[in-house]
Amino acid sequence: WQVQPGSKTVQGVVEEALCRLHGGRAVRLRAAGRTDSGAHARGQVADALVRTRCDDGALLRALGHMLPQDVRPQRVLTVSPAFHAQHDARFKTYRYLVDTSPHGDLWRRRYALAFPLPLDEAAVDAALALLPGTRDWSGFTGAACTVFDRVRTIVEARRLSIRPGLQAFVFTADGFLTHMVRNLVGTLLAVG
C-alpha cells in the first residue's frame, strides 16, 4: 500500500490519479492500515481531501479509468472532514490463504502460501481458539516493527476450508503489528 521511494505502490498510483483530478495539486491519502510486502488488500479504506466538480459516482468512474488494472476503486463516499480512515477504523480483518494441495496451485502462487503437508486440523482449531483476547503480541511481530504499544485485541481467529487444497486463516482485530498475521499462521501451521 504505502508510498515507497522508487517503487510503484497502490497509494502512489491513487494519489497520482487524484492529483490529476485535483487540478495538479498534490493529494495525500490516509489509509485504514498498511500491508506487509507481498500482501494484497481488499476493501482498503482511505481518505483524502479532494476538491473536484465530480460527484461520488463520477469520481469513482474517473478513477476506474485512470488507475492501472491491478488497482480497482470499489466505492467513493463523501465524508465529514473529521473522518480519519486509520483512527476511525473499529476493526480490521486479515484473511491469510494457505494452499495445502500436494503440488501447489500455479494460479494461487501470488495469493496463497504453499504448504503441501497434512494438517492436524483439530490441533490448529484448538490453538486458534486460544487467540481471541487483548494482550501484548510482541512475540508475533517482526523485527522491523517500530510501534511501541504492541497490545492488540483479536476478536476472531478461525480457519476455513474454502475447498479441497485451500485453507483460509481469518483474524479480526482492532489492529495488527508488522508480520503479526504471518507469524501467527506460521505458528499455527507448526502446531498442525
N, C-alpha and C positions, 0 to 999 in steps of 0.2 A: 504494500500500500504506500508507504511513506516515501517522500522525495529522497532520492539518493544521488549524490553528485556523479555525473557521468553515466547514469543508468536510467532506463525507461521505467517509470513506475505508474501505477494507477492514479495516484494523487497528482503526479506531474502532468499526465495527459488530460485529466479532467480540468485541472487549473488552467492549462493552456487553452482549452476549448472555451472555458468560461471567460478568460481574458479577452478572447476574440469577440465573444458576445457582449462583453462589458466595455466595448469601445477601446480596447487596447490597454485598459487599466488592469493592474495585477489583481488577482483574486486568490485568496488563501483559504483552503478548505481545512476544516477541523473534523476529524473522524471519530466515531464512537470507540474505535480501537485500531491497533496496528496488527499486521500479520507478520509472523515469522517468515523468513526466507523459505520459499517453496510452498507456502500455504496459500490457499485460494479462498477468497472471501465471497460469500453470497449474502446479499441483504445488508451490506455495509451501509451504515448511516453516516452522512457527513453534512455539515452546514457551511454556508458561506454567505457573505453579503454581496449580492449581485444587483446592480441597477440595470434593468432592461425593460423594454416595452412589451416583452413577451409575457403571456400568462403562463401558468404552470405547465399546461399541456403543450403549448408552443415551445417552451424552453426544453421540455423533455424530448420533443421531436427533433429540435435543433441539435441537442447533444447527441441523440441517437445517430444523426447523420455525420457529425463531426468526429466522433470518437472512433478509435480502431475497433475492429470486430471482437477483440478479446476483452473489451470494456463496455458493458451494457448498462445504461441507466434504467432503472425499473420504475422510478417514481420521482416526481418533483413536487414539493409541497411548500408553500409559503408558510413560514412560522414566525413566531414572535422574535424580535431582535434579542431577547433574553435567552433564547434557546441555545444550548451548547450540547452538541452531539455526544461528546465524551461524558461530561458531568451529569447530563440528564438521563443517560442510559441506566436502566434499572438492573438489567441482566444481559448477559451475552451467552450465546450458545455456540459451542465448538463441536463439530462433527468430524471425527477422525476415521477415515476409511482404511481398512486392512484387507488386502487381497490374500485370502488363505487358499487359493486354488493351487494345485500341485506344481504347476509350471509358470504361474504368473500370467495375468492377462495383459497383453501388449497394450490394449486400449485404455487400461486403468493406470498404467505406469506413472503418469504425471499426477494422478489424483489419489493414489492409494499406496500404502506401504505394503510391499510384498513380504509375506510371512507364510511360506508354504509348509508349515509344520502343524501337526494336530494340536488342538487346544482343549484343555480340560475346561469346558465352558462353565461348569458348576463352580470351579475354583475361581475363575475370573469373575463370575457374577457375585460370589461371596465377597471377594476383595472390593468390587465396585460398591457394594452395599455399605462398606465402611467409610467411603469417601465423603458423602454429604456432611456438611457442618462448617463451622467457622474455625479456622486455625492458621497458623503460620506455615506456608507452603515452601519455605526456603529450600528444603531438601529436594524439591522437584523443579527448581528453577535452574536456568543455565548460568554459566559464569559471567555472561555479558549483561545480566540483569542489573540495572542501575537504580531500581526502585528501592527505597528504604523500607517502606511499610509493605511487608510481604504477607499480611493477613488477608485472606480472601474467604468468601463464603460460597461453597459449592452447594447448590440446591438440588441438582440432579446429576447422577452418574449412572449410565446404563449402557448395555451392549445390545445391539440389534443385529439379527441375522437378516440381511437385506435379501439375499438369495444365496444358493449354494456357492461357496467360494468368496463371498463378500460380507464382511462384518463392518459395523459402524460402532464406534465408541462415542457416546453423546454426553457432553458435560455442559451444564448451565451454571453460571456463577455470576457474582457481581463484578468480576474481572479476572483476568488471567495474567500470570507472570511470563517472562520470556522463557520459551521452551517448556513451560509447565505441562501442557497437554501432551506434548511429545514424550516427556519423561514419565508422565502418568501411564500413557499407553505402553511404553516400553516396559515399565514395571509390571503392568497387568499381563502383558504377553509372557514375561518371565514367570509370573505366577502360573499362568495357563500352560 
